[in-house]
Amino acid sequence: MGNNTFYDVNDIMAICGCKQSKAYSVIRELNSELAAKGFLIFQGKVNKTYFHERMYSGRKDGNE
């Protein structure tokens, strides 16, 4: 069963072109923001929609 809701560290590394430690840092930061807003989070994964909102103002392709 494919996961269409969350990105894991490998996805973040591929999207951002960063190393694993930075990808985990991004996941932790975004999950911290979500937890502060009262959302349930999963360690090591980040919601795709929220990732795109924070990284690209909601656009999946990163273009304005």
N, C-alpha and C positions, 0 to 999 in steps of 0.2 A: 504494500500500500504506500503510494507516494505521499510526501508531505508537501502540501501546497500552501501551508499557513506560516511556516517558520523557516528562517535561514539558520544554518549552523556555521561553525567557524570556517569550514572549507568554502562555503558560498560567499561569506564576507571577504575572505582572502582573494577570491577570484574577482569579485565585483570591485573591490577597492585597490587591488594590486598591492596588498600589504602582507607582512609576515604574520605568522600565527599569533604571536604575543599581542600585536596591535589589533588584530581581529577580535581576540578575546576581550581586549580593553574596550573596543567599540560596543561589543555585545553587553558587557557589564554596565557601561554607562547608559545605554538605551534601556536596559532592563531596570536599572535603578530609577530612571525617570518614570517608567511605566508603573513600577511598584509604588512610587510616591503618589501616583494618581489613583492607586487602589486596584490596579489590574493584577491578575495572576500571571506570574512569569515562570519560565522554565530555564534553569541554569544551562548555559552553553548554546542557547537558541534565542533568536529574537524574531518578533513578529515582522513579517515582510512588509505589511502596510505601514507600520510605524517606522521601520528602517527607511523606506522611501520618502515618507513625509519629512523625516529629519535630515536625510542626506540630500534629497533632491526636490524639496518642496512638493512632494506628492507624486512627482512624475517618475514612472518606472524606467524610462530611458535616460534620465539625467539631463535632458535638454530643457531649456526654458520655453 
